Amino acid sequence: MEEISRATFDDVARDAAVDLLEQFWILREREPEKYIQVRNREQVLRTWFREKGGLRLITHRYFVKLEKVPASPEPWMGIQAFQQTRDYVLFCCLLAFLEGRAVEEQFLLSDMCQDLEGFYPGPGGLDWTNYEHRKSLVRVMRHADELGIILTVEGEIELFGTGEAEVLYEVPVAARYFMRSFPRELESMADGQEILAAEQPEDQGLRRRHRIYRNLLFGPVMYSNDAADPDFLYLRNRRNRIRDDIEENFEFQFELYKNAALLTLPERRHRFTLFPNDRALCDIALQFAGLAREIREEEDIPLQYDGSISLPRSAYQNWVIRLRERYGHGWSKQYRELETRGVARELLALLKEWKLAREDPDTRVISLLPALAKSSGEYPANYPEGVEADAD
C-alpha cells in the first residue's frame, strides 16, 4: 500500500509540494519531518513539477529544494528583508567570502568585514563607521542565518548596527549548495532574459506550458495581453485539464476569467503567502477596492481593453482622500498618523506587488487591474466610528 501511495499525489505529497513552493529549501537538520516527506514522495513530486512547469527538484542528503525559476522576474520576487541595492551587493560579497572557507570552519565578524571591503565593487567602497552600511550588513547576515548558509555560534549581529560587536560564525554544509547551476557560464550571457531563455526547451508548446504553470504557481495573477493572447488561448482550450492538475493535487482553486487567471484558496491557510493577509494595509486595500468599484459605477468610467481602469495619479490621490474620509477613523495608528500622500504611496506599492495595479513609468497613469474587482471590504454596519484599530 505504501509503494502505491509513493507513486500518487496523496495528502503527504500535497503537503510536501506546498512546502517546496513556499520555502527556498528544506534543510534536513532543521526540518527533518518535512525533509522525509519530500524524500518519501520524491518520484511523484519530481515528475509533476518537471512535466507541468519544467522545474527541477533537487534532493540531497542534507536538503531538498525546488528550483523556482519564474517565467518572468517581478520586482516583488526579491529578498523581502533587503531594502537597498547595497544589501544585495553585500550578500553576493558574503557568498564570495564563504566560497573561500571550509565547511565547519569558524570565523569572526570583524575578520569577515575586512574581507568584504576587498570584495565590494561599489564606488567609494564600504565604510563600517557609516550607520547605513552597518545596517545593510545586519540585514544580510540575519537573512543568511535564516537561510542556513551561516550558523551563529556566539554573539548578536543586531548589536553591530548600533556599535561595536563581535560575532562568531560557522560555515555549514548548506553554504556549498546555495548557488544554482546554469547551462553556460554567466559571463557569456548578456542579461537575465538570456539566462532564462538558455534553460527553456526548444519546443514552443512545451515552453508555453511551462510558462503558464510557473505564472500560476509563482505569481498572484496572470493577465491577458489582448484577445489573441496565445497563453490565454491555451488556458481556455485546456482549462479542464489545468483545473484537474491544480485542484486534484493542491488546495488551490483554479479561476479563469476573460482577462485574468489565478489560483485561490477557499479558506485562509497561514502556511501560504496570501492576499489579503493580517497587515493593516491589506484592510485599506480591500476598502479601496470597494470604493473603486463604487466610483466607477457612479462616474460610468469605461474599462480598457484588458478590463482595467486607467486614471491619472491626481485622480488616484483624490480617491485615497475619499477613502480616508470614509474609513480612516478605523485604520491602525500607523496609517491614521501617516499623511494621505504616504498612505497613497504605500497602498499603490502593495497593489502593484500583488498585480492589482500597475503604473506607467513615463505618464504616471495608474491602471487598476481586473483582479482588484474580486475583493472588497468595509466596516460592519454596527462598527462604531470612534473605535480605532490596533497597530499593525
C-alpha positions as CSV (number, residue, x, y, z in Angstrom):
1,M,0.0,0.0,0.0
2,E,2.8,2.4,0.8
3,E,4.5,1.7,-2.5
4,I,1.3,2.7,-4.3
5,S,0.9,5.9,-2.3
6,R,4.5,6.9,-3.1
7,A,3.6,7.0,-6.8
8,T,0.4,9.0,-6.4
9,F,-0.2,12.6,-5.4
10,D,-1.7,11.8,-2.0
11,D,-2.0,14.1,1.1
12,V,1.6,13.6,2.0
13,A,2.7,14.6,-1.5
14,R,0.3,17.6,-1.4
15,D,1.8,18.9,1.9
16,A,5.3,18.3,0.6
17,A,4.6,20.2,-2.7
18,V,3.4,23.2,-0.8
19,D,6.5,23.2,1.4
20,L,8.7,23.1,-1.7
21,L,6.8,26.0,-3.2
22,E,6.7,28.2,-0.1
23,Q,10.3,27.7,1.1
24,F,13.6,28.4,-0.5
25,W,14.8,24.9,0.5
26,I,14.2,22.4,3.3
27,L,17.3,21.6,5.4
28,R,17.3,18.2,6.9
29,E,18.9,19.3,10.1
30,R,16.3,22.0,10.8
31,E,13.1,20.3,9.5
32,P,13.6,16.6,9.4
33,E,9.9,15.7,9.1
34,K,9.4,17.9,6.0
35,Y,12.6,16.6,4.5
36,I,11.4,13.0,5.0
37,Q,8.0,13.8,3.5
38,V,9.6,15.1,0.3
39,R,12.0,12.2,0.0
40,N,9.2,9.7,0.5
41,R,7.2,11.3,-2.3
42,E,10.2,12.2,-4.4
43,Q,9.2,10.3,-7.6
44,V,5.7,11.8,-7.9
45,L,6.8,15.3,-7.0
46,R,9.7,15.3,-9.4
47,T,7.5,14.1,-12.2
48,W,4.7,16.6,-11.7
49,F,6.9,19.7,-11.3
50,R,9.1,18.7,-14.3
51,E,6.2,17.9,-16.7
52,K,4.0,20.8,-15.7
53,G,6.5,23.6,-15.0
54,G,9.8,22.4,-16.2
55,L,11.0,22.7,-12.7
56,R,14.0,20.9,-11.2
57,L,13.6,19.1,-7.8
58,I,17.0,18.7,-6.1
59,T,17.3,16.0,-3.5
60,H,20.5,15.8,-1.4
61,R,21.4,14.1,1.8
62,Y,21.4,17.5,3.6
63,F,18.5,19.3,1.9
64,V,15.7,19.2,-0.7
65,K,15.0,22.1,-3.0
66,L,12.6,23.0,-5.8
67,E,14.3,25.5,-8.1
68,K,11.6,28.1,-8.5
69,V,12.7,29.9,-11.7
70,P,10.0,32.3,-12.7
71,A,8.8,32.6,-16.3
72,S,9.4,36.4,-15.9
73,P,11.1,38.0,-12.9
74,E,9.0,40.5,-11.0
75,P,10.2,43.3,-8.6
76,W,8.4,41.7,-5.6
77,M,10.4,38.5,-6.1
78,G,13.4,39.9,-4.4
79,I,14.5,39.2,-0.8
80,Q,11.8,40.9,1.3
81,A,14.2,41.7,4.2
82,F,16.5,43.7,1.9
83,Q,15.9,47.4,1.5
84,Q,18.7,48.8,-0.7
85,T,20.8,47.7,-3.7
86,R,23.8,47.6,-1.3
87,D,22.1,44.8,0.6
88,Y,22.2,42.6,-2.5
89,V,25.8,43.5,-3.3
90,L,26.9,42.7,0.3
91,F,25.0,39.4,0.1
92,C,27.0,38.5,-3.1
93,C,30.2,39.5,-1.3
94,L,29.3,37.2,1.6
95,L,28.8,34.3,-0.8
96,A,32.2,35.0,-2.3
97,F,33.7,35.1,1.2
98,L,32.1,31.8,2.1
99,E,33.5,30.2,-1.1
100,G,36.9,30.6,0.4
101,R,36.0,28.9,3.7
102,A,35.9,25.2,4.5
103,V,32.7,23.5,5.9
104,E,32.6,23.8,9.7
105,E,35.3,26.5,9.6
106,Q,34.6,29.3,12.1
107,F,35.2,33.0,11.5
108,L,34.8,36.3,13.3
109,L,32.5,39.1,12.1
110,S,35.5,41.5,12.3
111,D,37.6,39.4,10.0
112,M,34.8,38.9,7.5
113,C,34.2,42.7,7.4
114,Q,37.8,43.2,6.4
115,D,37.5,40.7,3.6
116,L,34.2,42.2,2.4
117,E,35.9,45.5,1.8
118,G,38.1,43.8,-0.8
119,F,35.1,42.1,-2.5
120,Y,32.8,45.1,-2.6
121,P,32.7,46.6,-6.1
122,G,30.8,49.8,-5.5
123,P,32.2,53.3,-5.8
124,G,33.5,54.6,-2.5
125,G,33.7,51.1,-1.0
126,L,32.5,50.2,2.4
127,D,32.7,52.3,5.5
128,W,31.9,50.5,8.7
129,T,31.6,53.8,10.6
130,N,28.6,54.6,8.3
131,Y,25.4,53.6,10.1
132,E,23.6,52.7,6.8
133,H,26.5,50.4,5.8
134,R,26.3,48.6,9.1
135,K,22.6,48.2,9.0
136,S,22.9,46.7,5.5
137,L,25.3,44.1,6.8
138,V,23.0,43.3,9.7
139,R,20.1,42.6,7.3
140,V,22.4,40.4,5.1
141,M,23.8,38.4,8.0
142,R,20.3,37.9,9.6
143,H,19.0,36.7,6.2
144,A,21.9,34.4,5.7
145,D,21.4,32.9,9.1
146,E,17.7,32.3,8.5
147,L,18.6,30.6,5.2
148,G,21.1,28.4,6.9
149,I,24.1,29.3,4.9
150,I,25.9,30.6,8.0
151,L,25.4,29.5,11.6
152,T,25.7,31.9,14.5
153,V,27.9,30.3,17.2
154,E,28.1,33.2,19.7
155,G,27.1,36.9,19.7
156,E,24.3,39.0,18.3
157,I,24.6,40.7,14.9
158,E,22.0,43.3,15.8
159,L,24.5,45.0,18.1
160,F,26.7,45.7,15.1
161,G,24.1,48.1,13.8
162,T,24.4,50.4,16.7
163,G,28.0,50.0,17.9
164,E,31.0,47.7,18.3
165,A,30.1,44.0,18.3
166,E,31.9,40.7,17.7
167,V,30.1,37.6,16.5
168,L,31.4,34.1,15.9
169,Y,30.0,32.2,12.9
170,E,30.4,28.8,11.3
171,V,30.2,27.7,7.7
172,P,27.6,24.9,7.4
173,V,27.5,22.4,4.5
174,A,24.4,24.2,3.0
175,A,26.6,27.1,2.1
176,R,28.1,25.0,-0.6
177,Y,24.8,24.5,-2.4
178,F,23.1,27.9,-2.3
179,M,24.1,28.9,-5.8
180,R,22.3,27.1,-8.5
181,S,24.0,25.8,-11.7
182,F,23.5,27.3,-15.1
183,P,23.7,25.7,-18.6
184,R,26.5,28.2,-19.5
185,E,28.9,30.5,-17.8
186,L,27.1,33.6,-16.6
187,E,29.8,35.8,-18.1
188,S,28.8,34.5,-21.6
189,M,25.1,35.7,-21.2
190,A,24.1,39.3,-21.7
191,D,21.3,39.7,-19.2
192,G,18.6,37.9,-17.1
193,Q,16.4,37.2,-20.1
194,E,19.2,35.4,-21.8
195,I,19.8,33.3,-18.7
196,L,16.1,32.3,-18.6
197,A,16.0,31.6,-22.3
198,A,19.1,29.3,-22.1
199,E,17.2,26.9,-19.8
200,Q,14.0,26.7,-21.8
201,P,13.1,23.8,-24.1
202,E,13.2,24.4,-27.9
203,D,9.6,23.0,-28.3
204,Q,7.3,26.0,-28.3
205,G,4.3,24.1,-27.0
206,L,6.3,22.7,-24.0
207,R,7.8,26.2,-23.4
208,R,4.3,27.7,-23.3
209,R,3.0,25.0,-20.8
210,H,6.0,25.6,-18.5
211,R,5.5,29.4,-18.7
212,I,1.8,29.1,-17.8
213,Y,2.2,26.8,-14.9
214,R,5.0,28.8,-13.5
215,N,3.0,32.0,-13.8
216,L,0.0,30.4,-12.0
217,L,2.2,28.8,-9.2
218,F,4.6,31.7,-8.6
219,G,2.5,34.8,-9.2
220,P,-0.6,36.3,-7.8
221,V,-2.5,36.5,-11.2
222,M,-2.0,36.1,-15.0
223,Y,-3.4,38.8,-17.3
224,S,-4.3,38.6,-21.0
225,N,-2.3,41.0,-23.2
226,D,-5.1,41.0,-25.9
227,A,-7.9,39.0,-27.4
228,A,-5.4,36.8,-29.3
229,D,-3.0,36.2,-26.4
230,P,-1.7,32.7,-27.1
231,D,-1.2,31.9,-23.5
232,F,-4.9,32.6,-22.8
233,L,-6.0,30.6,-25.8
234,Y,-4.0,27.7,-24.2
235,L,-5.7,28.4,-20.8
236,R,-9.2,28.4,-22.4
237,N,-8.7,25.4,-24.6
238,R,-7.2,23.3,-21.7
239,R,-9.0,24.8,-18.7
240,N,-10.5,21.5,-17.6
241,R,-7.1,19.7,-17.7
242,I,-5.4,22.6,-15.9
243,R,-8.2,22.7,-13.3
244,D,-7.8,19.0,-12.6
245,D,-4.0,19.3,-12.5
246,I,-4.2,22.0,-9.9
247,E,-7.3,21.2,-7.8
248,E,-6.6,17.4,-7.5
249,N,-3.0,17.9,-6.3
250,F,-3.2,21.2,-4.3
251,E,-5.6,23.0,-2.0
252,F,-5.9,25.8,-4.7
253,Q,-8.8,26.5,-6.9
254,F,-8.2,27.5,-10.5
255,E,-10.2,30.5,-11.7
256,L,-10.3,31.7,-15.3
257,Y,-11.9,34.9,-16.5
258,K,-11.9,36.8,-19.7
259,N,-8.8,38.8,-18.9
260,A,-7.3,37.0,-15.9
261,A,-6.4,33.6,-14.4
262,L,-5.3,32.9,-10.9
263,L,-5.2,30.4,-8.1
264,T,-7.2,31.0,-4.9
265,L,-7.8,29.3,-1.6
266,P,-11.3,28.6,-0.3
267,E,-10.1,29.1,3.3
268,R,-7.2,31.1,4.8
269,R,-4.1,29.0,5.4
270,H,-1.2,30.5,7.4
271,R,1.4,28.4,5.6
272,F,0.7,30.3,2.4
273,T,1.7,33.9,1.4
274,L,-1.8,35.3,0.8
275,F,-3.7,38.4,-0.2
276,P,-5.4,39.7,1.9
277,N,-3.3,38.9,5.0
278,D,-3.3,40.3,8.5
279,R,-1.5,43.6,7.6
280,A,-3.4,46.7,8.3
281,L,-2.5,47.9,4.8
282,C,-4.4,45.0,3.3
283,D,-7.5,46.1,5.1
284,I,-7.1,49.5,3.5
285,A,-6.6,47.8,0.1
286,L,-9.9,45.9,0.4
287,Q,-11.7,49.2,1.3
288,F,-10.1,50.9,-1.7
289,A,-11.2,48.0,-4.0
290,G,-14.8,48.5,-2.8
291,L,-14.6,52.3,-3.2
292,A,-13.1,52.0,-6.7
293,R,-16.0,49.8,-7.8
294,E,-18.4,52.3,-6.4
295,I,-16.8,55.3,-8.1
296,R,-16.6,53.5,-11.4
297,E,-20.3,52.9,-11.3
298,E,-21.1,56.4,-10.2
299,E,-19.0,58.1,-12.9
300,D,-19.5,55.4,-15.6
301,I,-15.7,55.1,-16.1
302,P,-15.1,52.9,-19.1
303,L,-13.0,49.7,-18.9
304,Q,-9.9,49.4,-21.0
305,Y,-9.4,46.5,-23.5
306,D,-7.9,44.4,-20.7
307,G,-10.6,45.1,-18.2
308,S,-8.6,47.7,-16.3
309,I,-9.5,51.2,-15.1
310,S,-7.0,53.9,-16.0
311,L,-6.7,57.1,-14.0
312,P,-4.2,59.9,-13.7
313,R,-2.2,60.0,-10.5
314,S,-4.0,63.1,-9.3
315,A,-7.4,61.2,-9.6
316,Y,-5.9,58.3,-7.6
317,Q,-4.8,60.7,-4.9
318,N,-8.3,62.0,-4.7
319,W,-9.7,58.5,-4.4
320,V,-7.4,57.9,-1.4
321,I,-8.6,61.1,0.1
322,R,-12.2,59.9,-0.2
323,L,-11.1,56.5,1.2
324,R,-9.6,58.2,4.3
325,E,-12.7,60.4,4.9
326,R,-14.9,57.3,4.9
327,Y,-12.7,54.6,6.6
328,G,-9.7,56.4,8.2
329,H,-11.2,56.5,11.7
330,G,-10.8,52.7,11.9
331,W,-7.3,52.4,10.5
332,S,-4.3,51.4,12.6
333,K,-2.4,54.1,14.4
334,Q,0.4,53.9,11.8
335,Y,-1.9,54.9,9.0
336,R,-4.1,57.3,10.9
337,E,-1.0,59.4,11.6
338,L,0.6,59.0,8.1
339,E,-0.2,61.8,5.7
340,T,-2.5,60.9,2.8
341,R,0.3,61.1,0.3
342,G,2.2,58.5,2.3
343,V,-0.9,56.2,2.5
344,A,-1.4,56.5,-1.2
345,R,2.2,55.6,-1.9
346,E,2.2,52.5,0.4
347,L,-1.2,51.4,-0.9
348,L,0.0,51.6,-4.5
349,A,3.1,49.7,-3.8
350,L,1.0,46.9,-2.2
351,L,-1.4,46.8,-5.2
352,K,1.5,46.7,-7.6
353,E,3.2,43.9,-5.6
354,W,0.0,41.8,-5.9
355,K,-0.6,42.7,-9.6
356,L,-3.8,44.5,-8.7
357,A,-2.5,47.7,-10.2
358,R,0.3,49.0,-12.4
359,E,1.8,52.4,-13.1
360,D,3.2,53.7,-16.4
361,P,6.7,54.9,-15.6
362,D,6.5,57.6,-18.3
363,T,3.0,59.0,-18.0
364,R,2.4,58.0,-14.3
365,V,-1.0,56.8,-15.3
366,I,-2.3,54.2,-12.8
367,S,-4.2,51.2,-14.0
368,L,-6.4,49.3,-11.6
369,L,-6.4,45.7,-12.8
370,P,-9.3,43.2,-13.1
371,A,-8.3,41.1,-10.1
372,L,-8.8,44.1,-7.8
373,A,-12.6,43.8,-8.5
374,K,-12.6,40.4,-6.9
375,S,-12.0,41.9,-3.5
376,S,-13.9,44.4,-1.4
377,G,-14.1,45.4,2.3
378,E,-16.0,47.7,4.6
379,Y,-16.8,48.1,8.2
380,P,-19.8,46.2,9.6
381,A,-23.0,48.2,10.0
382,N,-22.7,48.2,13.8
383,Y,-19.0,49.3,13.7
384,P,-18.7,52.4,15.9
385,E,-17.0,55.3,14.2
386,G,-15.0,56.2,17.3
387,V,-13.3,52.8,17.5
388,E,-9.6,52.7,16.4
389,A,-7.9,49.6,15.0
390,D,-4.9,48.0,16.8
391,A,-1.5,49.0,15.5
392,D,-0.2,46.9,12.5
